[in-house]
Amino acid sequence: MATMKHLPAFALALLLVNGSRAQQRFVAAGDKAYENLAYAKAIVNYERAAENAVPDSSYARKLAKSYLNVRDFQQAEVWYARAVAKPDARPIDCYDYAQVLRANGKYGEADQWLRTYELKNASDSRGKRQADASTYASRLSERAIPGCVVKDLASNTAQADLGVAYYGTKAVFASSRTPDVAEFRRHTWNGQPFLDLYSAPVNADGDFGRATPISALNTKYHESNACFSADTGTVWFTRNNFSQGKKGKNGEGVVNLKIYSRTRRLGEWANEQPFPFNSDTYSVGHPCLSADGNTMYFTSDRPGGIGGTDIWRTVKTGTTWGTPVCLGSEVNTEGDEMFPFIGQNGTFAFASDGHAGLGGLDIMIGKMRVDGTLMGVKNPGAPLNSGHDDFALVLDGSSMKGYFTSDRPGGKGGDDIYSVDLEHT
């Protein structure tokens, strides 16, 4: 059989041309998917392109970012290592590389790339906030919450299960466990089924009983992250920009998130209303209502924020929600802050990838003052947080037991719901 060195020159040239054309075709398909936020498809095409020729700077960076967006930190590390080695590497590539190294437990290397990023972009507070990651991570991982017990719920599935809300004696959460896995029912971001809201009884051990979909609230797109009024008569929840059978997009063709509410009448969820601060041009989601029902916290990338997504607050006067206020730099960074929670005793929790932590999203906890400012924000460390994404903490009335979501290794699916017991701290 002829080897490469035995091929005639014209045949070798033909192979190279065909390989180059194949690469261009796959890169073009990857670019189109990437621009449409279809990261799962982008990964497939960029990887096929890499089989045909040495990857160039542009799609090495996009492939790395795609893996980061679908939370595959191992492959993201491989491709960010290539991206930062290119002559045209951007400062944000160095920062993102540090984040995936941190998520993979390589805190010393993460420190080096954070320092590189800080030199390139000194105005970004994340470099300073996350400085000396290796020492800080070591302290956080040494059971910073003595006696805290977390448990992966037996009721989790191989699909995503996330974002618990208390609903009387039941729990409401989001899941992609639907048996309908047709292509049109999959989210292009990660290729997984869309999320629906489910309700389940809470067992004595904190696990969930049989879950049933809340059909009145669910559509063919995402529904997730609900919260309820104290009397459970009103629900607020997050949904893709889809209402009355119509899908809304921004100027770039992106379907953003919006918050909707419904009230319970004669046992049915009725009178759907959009949150007054929804927009087609940016996302609004993750509603969290204070115990007295007068303050709503939410996540948004609306103009006027500090970073990617920030946590905002609006206060009700009569029946009208006041102008949203972005929580200050005690909470928000140039990164992403999301999934706010306010407990009855003023405990305030949120998830962040901009504060110092163990990797991915980390749960941060502070105390909300009466005047609406937050004090004492800290990372509680392990076992609540891990090197992967940890988010959506909710606590019961005692603020000693609750649930959070994590994609840490050892779970049953992509995202799993964990119970947390702080009673022995």
Secondary structure per residue as TSV (DSSP state, phi and psi in degrees):
chain	resnum	aa	ss	phi	psi
A	1	M	-	360.0	135.3
A	2	A	-	-68.9	138.4
A	3	T	-	-97.3	173.6
A	4	M	G	-56.5	-39.6
A	5	K	G	-72.5	-16.5
A	6	H	G	-90.4	-7.9
A	7	L	S	-70.5	141.6
A	8	P	-	-59.4	154.5
A	9	A	H	-58.2	-41.8
A	10	F	H	-67.9	-33.2
A	11	A	H	-68.7	-40.1
A	12	L	H	-64.0	-42.1
A	13	A	H	-62.5	-38.4
A	14	L	H	-64.1	-41.1
A	15	L	H	-60.9	-43.3
A	16	L	H	-65.0	-41.5
A	17	V	H	-63.1	-46.8
A	18	N	H	-62.4	-39.4
A	19	G	H	-64.3	-39.8
A	20	S	H	-65.6	-41.8
A	21	R	H	-64.8	-40.4
A	22	A	H	-63.1	-41.6
A	23	Q	H	-62.2	-46.0
A	24	Q	H	-59.2	-40.0
A	25	R	H	-64.7	-44.2
A	26	F	H	-71.0	-36.8
A	27	V	H	-63.6	-42.9
A	28	A	H	-61.0	-42.9
A	29	A	H	-66.2	-38.5
A	30	G	H	-65.1	-41.6
A	31	D	H	-62.2	-42.4
A	32	K	H	-63.0	-45.0
A	33	A	H	-64.2	-41.2
A	34	Y	H	-61.5	-45.2
A	35	E	H	-64.3	-28.4
A	36	N	T	-89.2	9.3
A	37	L	T	62.9	21.7
A	38	A	-	-92.0	73.1
A	39	Y	H	-68.1	-32.6
A	40	A	H	-62.1	-42.4
A	41	K	H	-71.1	-36.6
A	42	A	H	-60.2	-42.5
A	43	I	H	-59.3	-46.6
A	44	V	H	-58.3	-46.0
A	45	N	H	-72.9	-41.2
A	46	Y	H	-64.6	-38.4
A	47	E	H	-65.6	-37.7
A	48	R	H	-65.2	-38.3
A	49	A	H	-62.1	-39.6
A	50	A	H	-67.2	-21.7
A	51	E	H	-73.3	-20.9
A	52	N	H	-100.1	-20.0
A	53	A	S	-167.2	167.0
A	54	V	-	-63.1	129.8
A	55	P	-	-65.9	139.9
A	56	D	-	-91.7	176.3
A	57	S	H	-60.8	-45.5
A	58	S	H	-62.8	-48.3
A	59	Y	H	-85.6	-17.7
A	60	A	H	-62.6	-42.5
A	61	R	H	-65.2	-44.8
A	62	K	H	-68.3	-35.1
A	63	L	H	-66.6	-41.9
A	64	A	H	-59.9	-46.7
A	65	K	H	-64.6	-37.0
A	66	S	H	-62.2	-45.1
A	67	Y	H	-63.8	-37.5
A	68	L	H	-63.7	-41.5
A	69	N	H	-68.4	-29.4
A	70	V	T	-93.1	7.0
A	71	R	T	65.1	35.0
A	72	D	-	-97.9	86.6
A	73	F	H	-69.0	-29.9
A	74	Q	H	-65.0	-50.1
A	75	Q	H	-71.3	-32.4
A	76	A	H	-60.5	-39.2
A	77	E	H	-62.6	-43.5
A	78	V	H	-57.3	-45.6
A	79	W	H	-83.4	-29.6
A	80	Y	H	-68.2	-33.0
A	81	A	H	-59.7	-37.0
A	82	R	H	-73.7	-40.9
A	83	A	H	-64.2	-43.0
A	84	V	H	-73.3	-16.4
A	85	A	T	-82.3	-10.3
A	86	K	S	-76.8	148.0
A	87	P	T	-59.9	-29.5
A	88	D	T	-98.9	24.4
A	89	A	-	-57.5	139.8
A	90	R	-	-96.2	157.2
A	91	P	H	-54.8	-40.7
A	92	I	H	-65.8	-26.0
A	93	D	H	-63.3	-39.2
A	94	C	H	-64.7	-41.4
A	95	Y	H	-65.1	-47.8
A	96	D	H	-62.4	-37.9
A	97	Y	H	-61.9	-41.8
A	98	A	H	-61.0	-36.7
A	99	Q	H	-68.3	-40.9
A	100	V	H	-72.6	-32.8
A	101	L	H	-63.6	-41.1
A	102	R	H	-63.2	-43.8
A	103	A	H	-63.2	-29.3
A	104	N	T	-91.6	10.2
A	105	G	T	80.4	11.1
A	106	K	-	-98.3	69.0
A	107	Y	H	-69.6	-35.2
A	108	G	H	-62.1	-46.1
A	109	E	H	-65.8	-37.0
A	110	A	H	-60.1	-40.5
A	111	D	H	-56.4	-44.2
A	112	Q	H	-61.9	-43.9
A	113	W	H	-76.2	-27.7
A	114	L	H	-65.9	-38.8
A	115	R	H	-65.2	-39.7
A	116	T	H	-61.5	-43.8
A	117	Y	H	-64.1	-42.0
A	118	E	H	-63.0	-35.9
A	119	L	H	-66.5	-33.9
A	120	K	H	-84.2	-24.0
A	121	N	-	-148.1	73.2
A	122	A	T	-67.4	-19.1
A	123	S	T	-76.8	-14.9
A	124	D	-	-83.3	118.6
A	125	S	H	-68.9	-15.8
A	126	R	H	-63.7	-33.1
A	127	G	H	-60.7	-44.3
A	128	K	H	-71.7	-41.5
A	129	R	H	-60.7	-36.3
A	130	Q	T	-101.2	10.2
A	131	A	-	-61.2	149.8
A	132	D	S	58.2	47.4
A	133	A	H	-60.1	-36.3
A	134	S	H	-65.6	-43.5
A	135	T	H	-68.0	-43.9
A	136	Y	H	-65.5	-42.9
A	137	A	H	-63.7	-37.7
A	138	S	H	-61.1	-41.0
A	139	R	H	-69.4	-40.8
A	140	L	H	-66.2	-33.2
A	141	S	H	-81.2	-9.9
A	142	E	T	-88.5	54.9
A	143	R	T	45.8	64.6
A	144	A	S	-65.5	-13.3
A	145	I	S	-116.8	84.8
A	146	P	T	-58.1	131.8
A	147	G	T	83.4	-6.8
A	148	C	-	-68.7	132.3
A	149	V	E	-118.6	125.5
A	150	V	E	-118.2	146.0
A	151	K	E	-140.3	128.0
A	152	D	E	-71.0	121.0
A	153	L	-	-65.5	137.3
A	154	A	T	-64.7	-22.6
A	155	S	T	-81.2	-3.7
A	156	N	-	-64.7	156.9
A	157	T	-	-116.9	179.7
A	158	A	S	-73.7	-11.8
A	159	Q	S	-93.9	-172.4
A	160	A	-	-78.5	134.1
A	161	D	E	-133.0	125.8
A	162	L	E	-161.9	164.0
A	163	G	E	66.5	72.0
A	164	V	E	-81.4	145.1
A	165	A	E	-131.5	141.6
A	166	Y	E	-77.9	135.7
A	167	Y	E	-139.0	82.5
A	168	G	T	64.1	-125.3
A	169	T	T	-89.5	7.0
A	170	K	E	-114.7	170.4
A	171	A	E	-120.1	141.8
A	172	V	E	-115.7	133.8
A	173	F	E	-148.3	169.3
A	174	A	E	-103.7	146.3
A	175	S	E	-154.2	149.7
A	176	S	-	-104.3	25.8
A	177	R	-	-73.3	1.7
A	178	T	-	-52.2	139.8
A	179	P	S	-73.0	-12.8
A	180	D	-	-82.2	103.7
A	181	V	-	-116.6	25.8
A	182	A	-	-60.5	156.1
A	183	E	G	-56.5	-39.7
A	184	F	G	-71.9	-10.0
A	185	R	G	-104.1	20.8
A	186	R	B	-114.4	143.6
A	187	H	-	-80.9	127.8
A	188	T	T	-65.4	-23.6
A	189	W	T	-54.7	-51.7
A	190	N	T	-127.4	4.3
A	191	G	S	75.3	9.5
A	192	Q	-	-98.0	158.3
A	193	P	B	-57.9	152.4
A	194	F	-	-66.7	155.3
A	195	L	-	-83.1	142.0
A	196	D	E	-125.1	160.1
A	197	L	E	-88.9	136.5
A	198	Y	E	-126.0	153.5
A	199	S	E	-120.4	141.4
A	200	A	E	-149.3	144.9
A	201	P	E	-69.0	150.1
A	202	V	B	-98.3	121.2
A	203	N	-	-76.4	169.3
A	204	A	T	-60.4	-30.8
A	205	D	T	-87.0	5.2
A	206	G	S	90.2	-10.7
A	207	D	-	-77.5	170.4
A	208	F	B	-101.5	145.0
A	209	G	-	-81.9	-159.0
A	210	R	-	-63.1	127.0
A	211	A	-	-93.4	139.5
A	212	T	E	-126.4	138.9
A	213	P	E	-67.4	144.9
A	214	I	-	-90.5	84.7
A	215	S	T	-59.6	-33.0
A	216	A	T	-64.5	-24.9
A	217	L	T	-100.2	-21.2
A	218	N	-	-85.9	143.8
A	219	T	-	-126.0	-168.9
A	220	K	S	-81.3	-0.9
A	221	Y	S	-112.4	-166.2
A	222	H	-	-71.9	135.2
A	223	E	E	-128.2	137.0
A	224	S	E	-163.9	174.3
A	225	N	E	47.2	76.2
A	226	A	E	-95.6	161.6
A	227	C	E	-145.9	159.1
A	228	F	E	-128.5	151.4
A	229	S	-	-67.8	162.2
A	230	A	T	-57.7	-33.3
A	231	D	T	-89.2	5.7
A	232	T	S	59.7	15.2
A	233	G	-	-85.1	-12.2
A	234	T	E	-133.4	137.9
A	235	V	E	-120.8	138.7
A	236	W	E	-115.4	141.4
A	237	F	E	-152.1	163.9
A	238	T	E	-97.9	137.2
A	239	R	E	-145.0	151.8
A	240	N	E	-56.5	159.0
A	241	N	S	-66.3	79.9
A	242	F	E	-146.4	116.4
A	243	S	E	-147.0	138.2
A	244	Q	T	52.6	40.6
A	245	G	T	78.0	6.2
A	246	K	E	-119.5	138.7
A	247	K	E	-100.7	127.9
A	248	G	-	-101.5	145.5
A	249	K	-	-131.8	156.9
A	250	N	-	-84.8	-174.0
A	251	G	T	-64.4	-18.3
A	252	E	T	-99.6	9.1
A	253	G	S	81.5	14.1
A	254	V	-	-91.4	134.0
A	255	V	-	-89.0	104.9
A	256	N	-	-81.2	-179.8
A	257	L	E	-97.9	149.3
A	258	K	E	-138.3	159.4
A	259	I	E	-103.6	136.0
A	260	Y	E	-126.9	157.5
A	261	S	E	-129.8	155.5
A	262	R	E	-142.3	154.3
A	263	T	E	-112.5	151.2
A	264	R	E	-92.0	122.0
A	265	R	E	-132.1	124.4
A	266	L	T	51.8	40.3
A	267	G	T	80.2	5.1
A	268	E	E	-123.6	146.9
A	269	W	E	-82.3	116.8
A	270	A	E	-132.9	177.1
A	271	N	E	56.8	60.3
A	272	E	E	-67.7	131.6
A	273	Q	E	-130.1	136.4
A	274	P	E	-75.7	145.1
A	275	F	-	-63.3	137.6
A	276	P	T	-63.7	-14.5
A	277	F	T	-105.7	13.8
A	278	N	-	-64.0	155.9
A	279	S	-	-153.4	150.4
A	280	D	S	-75.8	-18.4
A	281	T	S	-95.2	-12.3
A	282	Y	S	-150.9	169.6
A	283	S	-	-96.0	147.5
A	284	V	E	-137.2	125.9
A	285	G	E	-162.1	-172.1
A	286	H	E	55.0	57.0
A	287	P	E	-67.4	144.5
A	288	C	E	-143.8	119.7
A	289	L	E	-102.4	135.8
A	290	S	-	-67.3	161.7
A	291	A	T	-60.1	-34.2
A	292	D	T	-84.0	-3.0
A	293	G	S	77.2	8.0
A	294	N	-	-101.8	-9.2
A	295	T	E	-129.8	130.6
A	296	M	E	-115.6	127.3
A	297	Y	E	-103.4	144.6
A	298	F	E	-154.7	167.4
A	299	T	E	-104.4	138.8
A	300	S	E	-160.0	153.2
A	301	D	-	-106.2	29.0
A	302	R	-	-63.2	156.7
A	303	P	T	-58.9	149.4
A	304	G	T	97.4	-0.5
A	305	G	-	-85.0	-174.5
A	306	I	S	-99.1	-38.4
A	307	G	S	-134.1	-142.2
A	308	G	S	-67.0	-72.3
A	309	T	B	-117.9	140.2
A	310	D	E	-123.6	165.9
A	311	I	E	-100.4	131.1
A	312	W	E	-120.0	162.5
A	313	R	E	-135.3	138.8
A	314	T	E	-130.9	140.0
A	315	V	E	-112.9	136.4
A	316	K	E	-86.6	134.8
A	317	T	E	-121.3	110.2
A	318	G	T	69.0	-116.5
A	319	T	T	-110.6	9.2
A	320	T	E	-113.2	133.0
A	321	W	E	-81.3	132.3
A	322	G	-	-76.7	171.2
A	323	T	-	-57.2	128.2
A	324	P	-	-61.8	142.9
A	325	V	E	-118.9	130.1
A	326	C	E	-76.2	124.6
A	327	L	-	-60.8	147.7
A	328	G	-	-72.2	-169.9
A	329	S	T	-70.5	-9.9
A	330	E	T	-62.7	-29.8
A	331	V	T	-105.9	-57.7
A	332	N	-	-88.6	144.8
A	333	T	-	-128.0	-175.8
A	334	E	S	-72.4	-7.0
A	335	G	S	-91.5	-143.6
A	336	D	B	-113.6	125.7
A	337	E	E	-118.2	137.8
A	338	M	E	-161.4	178.3
A	339	F	E	54.1	61.0
A	340	P	E	-71.5	151.4
A	341	F	E	-144.9	135.1
A	342	I	E	-123.4	123.0
A	343	G	-	-89.4	168.5
A	344	Q	T	-63.8	-27.7
A	345	N	T	-95.4	10.7
A	346	G	S	92.5	-2.2
A	347	T	E	-60.1	128.8
A	348	F	E	-122.1	128.9
A	349	A	E	-128.7	151.5
A	350	F	E	-157.9	167.4
A	351	A	E	-109.3	144.0
A	352	S	E	-148.1	144.8
A	353	D	S	-112.0	7.2
A	354	G	S	-101.8	-24.3
A	355	H	S	-81.0	162.3
A	356	A	S	-64.9	139.7
A	357	G	-	-169.8	-165.0
A	358	L	S	-88.0	-16.2
A	359	G	S	137.2	150.0
A	360	G	S	62.1	-150.6
A	361	L	S	-78.3	133.7
A	362	D	E	-117.6	144.9
A	363	I	E	-79.2	128.3
A	364	M	E	-112.5	145.9
A	365	I	E	-132.5	137.3
A	366	G	E	-145.8	-166.8
A	367	K	E	-126.8	124.6
A	368	M	E	-85.3	123.5
A	369	R	-	-75.8	165.9
A	370	V	T	-61.8	-33.0
A	371	D	T	-80.2	3.5
A	372	G	S	90.3	2.3
A	373	T	-	-93.9	156.4
A	374	L	E	-110.0	139.8
A	375	M	E	-129.4	157.8
A	376	G	E	65.3	32.7
A	377	V	E	-66.8	129.2
A	378	K	E	-148.0	159.9
A	379	N	-	-90.9	116.3
A	380	P	-	-72.2	-11.7
A	381	G	-	77.9	-163.4
A	382	A	T	-75.3	155.2
A	383	P	T	-88.7	3.2
A	384	L	T	-64.9	-41.6
A	385	N	-	-105.4	158.0
A	386	S	-	-142.7	-172.2
A	387	G	S	-76.6	-6.9
A	388	H	S	-108.1	-165.6
A	389	D	-	-76.9	126.0
A	390	D	E	-130.5	125.9
A	391	F	E	-161.9	176.5
A	392	A	E	58.2	48.4
A	393	L	E	-73.2	132.8
A	394	V	E	-131.7	144.5
A	395	L	E	-124.8	153.5
A	396	D	-	-77.6	-173.6
A	397	G	T	-60.0	-27.2
A	398	S	T	-81.5	-12.3
A	399	S	S	59.1	24.3
A	400	M	S	-114.4	-17.4
A	401	K	E	-134.1	152.6
A	402	G	E	178.3	-154.2
A	403	Y	E	-143.1	154.1
A	404	F	E	-147.6	173.9
A	405	T	E	-119.2	142.9
A	406	S	E	-152.7	148.6
A	407	D	-	-108.2	25.8
A	408	R	-	-60.7	154.4
A	409	P	T	-58.9	149.3
A	410	G	T	97.8	-4.8
A	411	G	-	-80.9	-177.4
A	412	K	S	-93.8	-20.8
A	413	G	S	-146.1	-157.7
A	414	G	S	-66.2	-64.6
A	415	D	S	-107.5	135.7
A	416	D	E	-123.1	152.0
A	417	I	E	-91.0	130.9
A	418	Y	E	-116.5	140.1
A	419	S	E	-86.2	151.0
A	420	V	E	-132.3	133.1
A	421	D	E	-121.9	115.8
A	422	L	-	-104.9	8.3
A	423	E	T	-66.1	-18.9
A	424	H	T	-101.5	12.2
A	425	T	-	-82.5	360.0
